[in-house]
Amino acid sequence: MAGANMKAIKTRIASVNSTKQITNAMHLVASSKLRKAKQAADESSMYFNTMYETIVEISMNTKGINSEFLKERELKNRCHIIVAGDRGLAGGYNGNAFKEAEKYMGLLKDYVITVGKKAYDRYSKMDGIELIDSIEYTEKYSYEDVKRISDKVMKMFLDGEVDEVLFTYTEFQTALSQEAKVIKVLPLVFDTPLEYGGERYKEILEESDPDIYISEEIIKEREERRQREAEEAMQFVNKIKEKSEKSRSKVKYLPSPQAVLEFLIPTYITGIINGGVVESYASEQGARRTAMESATDNANEMIQSLELSYNRARQSAVTQEITEISAGVEALK
């Protein structure tokens, strides 16, 4: 019996050790890719932030601009550009991006453009979603791919097919910290918070339905979350307003603000999407590196625990054999 148990433990140790070799190799690959991706994200972020701030400044600080891209409409159709990973085994990276994007889905007609294989796999099969374009990989894509989807969303917006374009990506903060974010790409109106989709609408319907019981703890948790999100949205709006007031009248745009804006908009949208893809790819590698490092550490702990169990089982088997030999010697006397 002890021998069978020892064999099972030994097999388990070999299995965990094999898994550890895989997770360690993935950790090393992710670390190597992260160095390059982090450098690309750092270089891209300056352009990303400057372009964003310039568009905000022009759109909020200049008067008399008559551009379709600055006009808010009644929300009927939304287009979502969603960036996720090419592979799994990256902790909560993909799930966090999907969760953030889906806060704004379900109440209107939703069109989706995916970037990354995992996003395509999810939204190509989801009911109520119309997938209209995709970029297959975040690791290997071209600027022309990004330009294609940015041109498509601009045309859809101008043709009235969509009333708002949202972009979901993951902001790279550090190798250990990444945050999924949703920003409005079109229209170029930055001083109003985003409207939530069907998830929030269903919660409100549930709470107003007398036939559905919801515990006080869940209601309290939802209220706290909504209050926190509302405060964050207002902080964002106030930050934008404060920045625009500080920069007002400091810059002159030639030949005119409208001409500059019309020239910058295609570059801005393409640049924002490209920058988000670069940041998301760096975030994916950081999340995978952390996840694989943790998995390798857990495998080491499991192997130590199994080896201890194996040694105890072996010691028990030796003790039993000695006891049996002693009993046999006593029986022969």
C-alpha positions as CSV (number, residue, x, y, z in Angstrom):
1,M,0.0,0.0,0.0
2,A,2.8,2.4,0.9
3,G,4.6,1.4,-2.2
4,A,1.6,2.3,-4.4
5,N,1.3,5.6,-2.5
6,M,4.9,6.4,-3.1
7,K,4.6,5.7,-6.8
8,A,1.6,8.0,-7.1
9,I,3.5,10.8,-5.3
10,K,6.5,10.3,-7.5
11,T,4.3,10.5,-10.7
12,R,2.7,13.7,-9.3
13,I,6.2,15.2,-8.6
14,A,7.2,14.5,-12.2
15,S,4.0,16.0,-13.6
16,V,4.3,19.2,-11.5
17,N,8.0,19.5,-12.4
18,S,7.1,19.2,-16.1
19,T,4.5,22.0,-15.7
20,K,7.0,24.1,-13.9
21,Q,9.4,23.9,-16.8
22,I,6.7,25.1,-19.1
23,T,5.7,28.0,-16.9
24,N,9.3,29.0,-16.2
25,A,10.0,29.0,-20.0
26,M,6.9,31.2,-20.6
27,H,8.0,33.5,-17.8
28,L,11.4,34.0,-19.5
29,V,9.8,34.5,-22.9
30,A,7.4,37.1,-21.5
31,S,10.2,38.9,-19.7
32,S,12.2,39.1,-23.0
33,K,9.1,40.4,-24.9
34,L,8.2,42.8,-22.1
35,R,11.5,44.7,-22.3
36,K,10.9,45.5,-26.0
37,A,7.2,46.1,-25.5
38,K,7.8,48.5,-22.5
39,Q,10.3,50.5,-24.6
40,A,7.7,50.8,-27.4
41,A,5.0,51.8,-24.9
42,D,7.2,54.5,-23.4
43,E,8.0,55.9,-26.8
44,S,4.4,55.8,-27.9
45,S,2.9,57.2,-24.7
46,M,4.4,60.7,-25.3
47,Y,2.9,60.9,-28.7
48,F,-0.4,59.4,-27.4
49,N,-0.7,61.9,-24.6
50,T,0.4,64.9,-26.7
51,M,-2.1,64.1,-29.4
52,Y,-4.9,63.6,-27.0
53,E,-4.3,66.8,-25.1
54,T,-4.0,68.8,-28.4
55,I,-7.4,67.5,-29.6
56,V,-9.0,68.2,-26.2
57,E,-7.5,71.7,-26.2
58,I,-8.7,72.6,-29.7
59,S,-12.2,71.1,-29.3
60,M,-12.9,72.8,-25.9
61,N,-11.0,76.1,-26.3
62,T,-12.0,77.3,-29.7
63,K,-15.4,78.6,-30.8
64,G,-17.2,78.6,-34.1
65,I,-15.9,75.3,-35.3
66,N,-18.5,73.5,-37.4
67,S,-17.3,69.9,-37.6
68,E,-19.5,66.7,-37.6
69,F,-16.9,65.1,-35.4
70,L,-17.7,67.6,-32.6
71,K,-21.5,67.0,-32.6
72,E,-23.1,64.9,-30.0
73,R,-26.2,62.9,-31.0
74,E,-28.9,60.8,-29.4
75,L,-27.3,57.5,-28.7
76,K,-28.8,54.7,-30.8
77,N,-25.8,52.8,-32.1
78,R,-22.3,52.3,-30.6
79,C,-19.1,51.0,-32.1
80,H,-16.6,49.4,-29.7
81,I,-12.9,48.9,-30.6
82,I,-11.6,46.3,-28.1
83,V,-8.0,45.3,-27.7
84,A,-7.2,42.0,-25.9
85,G,-4.4,39.4,-26.1
86,D,-3.3,36.9,-28.6
87,R,-3.1,34.1,-26.0
88,G,-4.3,33.2,-22.6
89,L,-2.3,32.4,-19.4
90,A,-2.0,36.1,-18.6
91,G,-3.9,36.3,-15.3
92,G,-6.9,38.6,-15.5
93,Y,-5.6,40.6,-18.4
94,N,-8.2,39.5,-21.0
95,G,-11.0,39.2,-18.6
96,N,-10.5,42.7,-17.2
97,A,-10.6,44.2,-20.7
98,F,-13.8,42.3,-21.6
99,K,-15.4,43.3,-18.3
100,E,-14.6,47.0,-18.8
101,A,-15.8,47.0,-22.4
102,E,-19.1,45.2,-21.6
103,K,-20.1,47.8,-19.1
104,Y,-21.1,49.9,-22.1
105,M,-22.8,47.2,-24.1
106,G,-26.3,45.7,-24.2
107,L,-28.6,48.7,-24.2
108,L,-28.0,49.9,-27.8
109,K,-27.1,48.4,-31.1
110,D,-23.5,47.4,-30.6
111,Y,-20.9,47.1,-33.4
112,V,-17.5,45.6,-32.4
113,I,-14.0,45.8,-34.0
114,T,-11.6,43.5,-32.3
115,V,-7.8,43.6,-32.0
116,G,-6.2,40.4,-30.9
117,K,-7.2,36.8,-31.2
118,K,-8.8,36.5,-27.8
119,A,-11.1,39.4,-28.5
120,Y,-12.1,38.0,-31.8
121,D,-12.8,34.6,-30.3
122,R,-15.1,36.1,-27.7
123,Y,-17.1,38.6,-29.7
124,S,-17.4,36.6,-32.9
125,K,-19.7,34.2,-30.9
126,M,-21.5,36.6,-28.7
127,D,-25.2,37.2,-29.3
128,G,-26.4,40.7,-29.9
129,I,-23.0,41.8,-31.1
130,E,-22.2,42.6,-34.8
131,L,-18.5,42.0,-35.5
132,I,-17.6,44.3,-38.4
133,D,-13.8,44.1,-38.6
134,S,-10.8,42.7,-36.8
135,I,-7.0,42.8,-36.5
136,E,-5.9,39.3,-35.8
137,Y,-2.8,39.8,-33.7
138,T,-1.5,42.5,-31.4
139,E,2.1,41.3,-31.6
140,K,2.2,41.3,-35.4
141,Y,0.1,44.0,-37.0
142,S,0.8,46.9,-39.3
143,Y,0.0,50.6,-39.1
144,E,-2.1,50.1,-42.2
145,D,-4.4,47.7,-40.3
146,V,-5.0,50.4,-37.6
147,K,-5.6,53.0,-40.3
148,R,-8.1,50.8,-42.0
149,I,-10.3,50.4,-38.9
150,S,-9.9,54.1,-38.0
151,D,-11.1,55.1,-41.5
152,K,-14.0,52.7,-41.1
153,V,-15.2,54.1,-37.8
154,M,-14.9,57.7,-39.1
155,K,-16.9,56.9,-42.2
156,M,-19.6,55.1,-40.1
157,F,-19.8,58.1,-37.8
158,L,-20.1,60.6,-40.6
159,D,-22.7,58.4,-42.4
160,G,-24.8,58.2,-39.2
161,E,-24.4,54.5,-38.8
162,V,-22.9,54.9,-35.3
163,D,-23.4,57.8,-32.8
164,E,-20.4,57.0,-30.6
165,V,-17.1,55.2,-30.9
166,L,-15.5,53.8,-27.7
167,F,-12.0,52.3,-27.4
168,T,-11.1,49.7,-24.8
169,Y,-7.5,49.1,-24.1
170,T,-5.2,48.3,-21.2
171,E,-3.0,51.0,-19.9
172,F,0.6,49.9,-19.0
173,Q,1.5,51.4,-15.7
174,T,4.3,49.1,-14.5
175,A,5.3,45.5,-15.1
176,L,3.1,44.5,-12.1
177,S,0.2,46.9,-12.7
178,Q,-2.1,47.3,-15.7
179,E,-5.5,49.0,-15.9
180,A,-8.3,48.3,-18.4
181,K,-9.7,51.6,-19.7
182,V,-12.5,52.8,-22.0
183,I,-12.1,56.2,-23.7
184,K,-14.4,58.0,-26.2
185,V,-12.9,58.3,-29.6
186,L,-15.9,60.0,-31.4
187,P,-17.5,62.4,-31.1
188,L,-14.8,64.7,-29.9
189,V,-16.7,65.8,-26.7
190,F,-14.6,65.2,-23.6
191,D,-16.5,67.0,-20.8
192,T,-19.3,64.5,-20.3
193,P,-18.9,61.0,-18.7
194,L,-19.7,57.9,-20.7
195,E,-23.1,56.4,-20.4
196,Y,-23.3,52.8,-19.1
197,G,-24.9,50.0,-21.1
198,G,-27.2,47.1,-20.4
199,E,-25.5,45.8,-17.3
200,R,-26.4,48.9,-15.3
201,Y,-29.8,49.1,-16.9
202,K,-30.6,45.4,-15.8
203,E,-29.4,46.2,-12.2
204,I,-31.8,49.2,-12.0
205,L,-34.7,47.1,-13.4
206,E,-34.0,44.3,-10.9
207,E,-34.0,46.7,-8.0
208,S,-37.3,48.3,-9.1
209,D,-39.0,44.9,-9.5
210,P,-40.9,43.8,-6.4
211,D,-40.8,40.1,-7.4
212,I,-37.0,40.0,-7.3
213,Y,-35.2,39.8,-4.0
214,I,-31.9,41.5,-3.7
215,S,-30.0,41.5,-0.3
216,E,-29.2,44.7,1.4
217,E,-25.5,43.8,1.2
218,I,-25.6,43.6,-2.7
219,I,-27.6,46.8,-2.9
220,K,-25.1,48.6,-0.7
221,E,-22.2,47.2,-2.7
222,R,-23.8,48.4,-6.0
223,E,-24.5,51.9,-4.6
224,E,-21.0,52.3,-3.4
225,R,-19.6,51.1,-6.8
226,R,-21.9,53.6,-8.6
227,Q,-20.9,56.4,-6.4
228,R,-17.2,55.6,-6.8
229,E,-17.6,55.4,-10.6
230,A,-19.6,58.7,-10.7
231,E,-16.9,60.4,-8.6
232,E,-14.1,59.1,-10.9
233,A,-16.1,60.3,-14.0
234,M,-16.5,63.8,-12.5
235,Q,-12.8,63.9,-11.5
236,F,-12.0,63.1,-15.2
237,V,-14.4,65.8,-16.4
238,N,-13.0,68.4,-14.0
239,K,-9.4,67.5,-14.9
240,I,-10.2,68.1,-18.6
241,K,-11.9,71.4,-17.9
242,E,-9.1,72.6,-15.7
243,K,-6.5,71.7,-18.3
244,S,-8.5,73.4,-21.0
245,E,-8.9,76.6,-19.0
246,K,-5.2,76.8,-18.3
247,S,-4.3,76.4,-21.9
248,R,-7.0,78.7,-23.3
249,S,-5.8,81.5,-25.6
250,K,-2.2,80.4,-25.3
251,V,-2.0,78.9,-28.7
252,K,-3.0,80.2,-32.1
253,Y,-3.9,77.7,-34.9
254,L,-3.1,78.6,-38.5
255,P,-4.7,78.9,-40.9
256,S,-7.6,78.3,-38.5
257,P,-8.6,76.0,-35.6
258,Q,-11.1,74.2,-37.8
259,A,-8.5,73.5,-40.6
260,V,-6.0,72.2,-38.0
261,L,-8.7,70.1,-36.3
262,E,-9.9,68.6,-39.6
263,F,-6.3,67.8,-40.5
264,L,-5.5,66.2,-37.1
265,I,-8.6,64.1,-36.6
266,P,-7.7,61.2,-38.8
267,T,-4.1,61.2,-37.4
268,Y,-5.5,61.5,-33.9
269,I,-7.9,58.6,-34.2
270,T,-5.3,56.3,-35.9
271,G,-2.6,57.4,-33.4
272,I,-4.8,56.9,-30.3
273,I,-5.8,53.3,-31.5
274,N,-2.2,52.5,-32.4
275,G,-0.9,53.8,-29.0
276,G,-3.6,51.8,-27.2
277,V,-2.6,48.6,-29.0
278,V,1.1,49.1,-28.1
279,E,0.2,49.8,-24.4
280,S,-2.1,46.7,-24.4
281,Y,0.6,44.5,-25.8
282,A,3.1,45.6,-23.1
283,S,0.4,45.1,-20.5
284,E,-0.3,41.5,-21.8
285,Q,3.4,40.6,-21.5
286,G,3.6,42.2,-18.0
287,A,0.5,40.3,-16.9
288,R,1.8,37.0,-18.4
289,R,5.2,37.4,-16.8
290,T,3.6,38.0,-13.4
291,A,1.2,35.0,-13.8
292,M,3.9,32.6,-15.0
293,E,6.3,33.7,-12.2
294,S,3.5,33.1,-9.7
295,A,2.7,29.7,-11.3
296,T,6.4,28.7,-11.2
297,D,6.7,29.7,-7.5
298,N,3.5,27.7,-6.7
299,A,4.9,24.7,-8.6
300,N,8.1,24.9,-6.5
301,E,6.1,25.0,-3.3
302,M,4.0,22.0,-4.5
303,I,7.1,20.0,-5.3
304,Q,8.6,20.7,-1.9
305,S,5.3,19.6,-0.2
306,L,5.1,16.4,-2.4
307,E,8.8,15.6,-1.7
308,L,8.1,15.9,2.0
309,S,5.1,13.5,1.6
310,Y,7.2,11.1,-0.4
311,N,10.0,11.1,2.2
312,R,7.4,10.4,5.0
313,A,5.8,7.6,3.0
314,R,9.3,6.1,2.3
315,Q,10.1,6.4,6.0
316,S,6.9,4.8,6.9
317,A,7.5,1.9,4.5
318,V,11.0,1.4,5.9
319,T,9.7,1.4,9.5
320,Q,7.0,-1.1,8.5
321,E,9.6,-3.4,6.9
322,I,11.8,-3.3,10.0
323,T,8.8,-4.0,12.2
324,E,7.9,-7.0,10.0
325,I,11.5,-8.3,10.1
326,S,11.6,-8.0,13.9
327,A,8.3,-9.8,14.2
328,G,9.6,-12.6,12.0
329,V,12.7,-12.9,14.0
330,E,10.7,-13.1,17.2
331,A,8.4,-15.7,15.7
332,L,11.4,-18.0,14.8
333,K,12.8,-18.0,18.4
